[in-house]
């Protein structure tokens, strides 16, 4: 792991009144490697609401990486009748603790 930083406290993103934020993080050093992972570690059921996270895309040095791109692997995506599984699901939601793995060009 190169760095870990808590950027947001997730809320129920399926709720019609959910608010969305654009977040940015500047890393102190250059990043190197073939992939970047964005993790969701805050999953819970709270007062009847299911806490999930929606990550539309990330941008690194002006290059945009869409979460629903078929090359992105999600490890906390709800699929197949009620299980969170790993795969290339073309989703921008993480429903369980997990991460999106974006291959870098």
N, C-alpha and C positions, 0 to 999 in steps of 0.2 A: 504494500500500500504506500502510495506516495504521500497522500495527505488525507485527513479526515476533518470535516468541518460541518457542524450543524447549521443548516441554512434556513430551515423553516419548521414550524410545528404544524404538522398536517391536520386537516379537519375533514369533515365529511364532504368530499368533492362531488358526490352525486346529488347533493341537495341543491335545489334550484337557486337558493340565495348564496351559494358559496362564492367566495371572492378568490381571485387568482392574482398572483404576484409574479413579476419578473424579478428573478434574483440573479445576482452576479457575485462572483468570487474571483479575486485576483491572486494567483499563486505567487509566492515569493521567489520561486526559482523556475527554471524551464522544466517542462514536463517531457519525458521521453518514454517511449514504449509503443506498443501496438494496439492498446485498448485503454478505455477509461470506463470506470464503473461509478454509477450513481446509486447509492444504497438508500433504502427505506427501512428504518429500524424502529418505527414508532407505531406499528399496527396494534389496533385494539378495538374492542366493542365498548363504547362508552355511552351510558344512558340510552341504550337502544340504537345508537348510531354507529355505523361501521366506519372506522377511520382508515382511509386509503389515501394514496397520493397520485396525482396526475402530473406527468412530466412530458410536455409536448415535444421539447427538443432541447439540446444543449448546443452552445456555440463555443468553438475554440479557435482563437486567432482568426476570426472572421468566417470560419467554416461551420455550417449548421449541420447537426446530426439529428435527424428525426427519430423519436422513440419508436414509431410504428414502421420504420424501415425494416424490410425482411432480413437484414443482416444483424439486427440488434437482438440480443438474447435477453429475455426477461426471466427472472427466477422467482418472482412472486405474483404471477398472473393467474387469475381465477379462470380455470378451464375444466372441461370434461365433467360436468355434473357436480361441481362443488369442491374442487381441489385446486390448490395453488401448485403450479407446475413450472418447470423450466422448459423454455423453447423459444422459437422465433414466432411469436404470436401476433406481431404487427399491432401492438397495443401501446397506448401511452399511459396506462394505469398499472400501478402495483397495488394489489389487494392484500397481500401478505408481506411480512418482512422478506426482503430480497433486494435485488438490484437489477438495473439495466446495464448491460455490457455493450458499449459502442466500439466497433472496430475503427481505428484511426486510419486514414488514408496514407 
